[in-house]
Amino acid sequence: MRNTLAHALLALFVVTLAASNMLLADKFVDAQSQIPALAGRLAVLETTHLPIPSPTSTPLPIPTNAPLIESLTPAIGRAGTTVTVKGIDFLPTGNEVIIGTTWVGSFISRDGNTIRFTVPQRMVTCMGEGDREICKITSTSTFVGKSPLVWIRNAYGQSNRVPFFIKK
């Protein structure tokens, strides 16, 4: 009876440890000294462990507070036009404005909801993909009649993309 109770307690102890994915060697050594008849069996369990996933194998959560563009005013303009971006989750500093593939600059937002930038005189156009991508700087006038997408990138993440129509 005493041996059966020891087996049951030991089985419960091992199952509990395996379920929590942690095997503590010092607990087995302590258990071996308490129950000498099971020492051989515990020695096998002492070197057996379940794999513990590395912290890098878990994907990082998508930030819930990435910036969001609600509007561009005006939504139509040419090079030199000052544009006001209204939205949420802009940072006091470090808000990068991108039009199409052109990095316009890093801007401040005093209230967390407004950024102002000027449409640049020159923009970048890219063709191709990956290693075969070719980019060149051209006059913004080459974009007349097109609507490159404006977006914001900051420490919170990347915003949605909103079209800005380039006029003559």
Secondary structure, DSSP 8 states (H G I E B T S, - for coil): -HHHHHHHHHHHHHHHHHHTT---HHHHHHHHHH-GGGHHHHHHHHT-------GGGS-----TT--EEEEEESSEE-TT-EEEEEEE---SS-EEEEETTEEEEEE--SSSSEEEEE--SEEEEEES-GGG-EEEEEEGGGGTT---EEEEEETTEE---EE-EE--
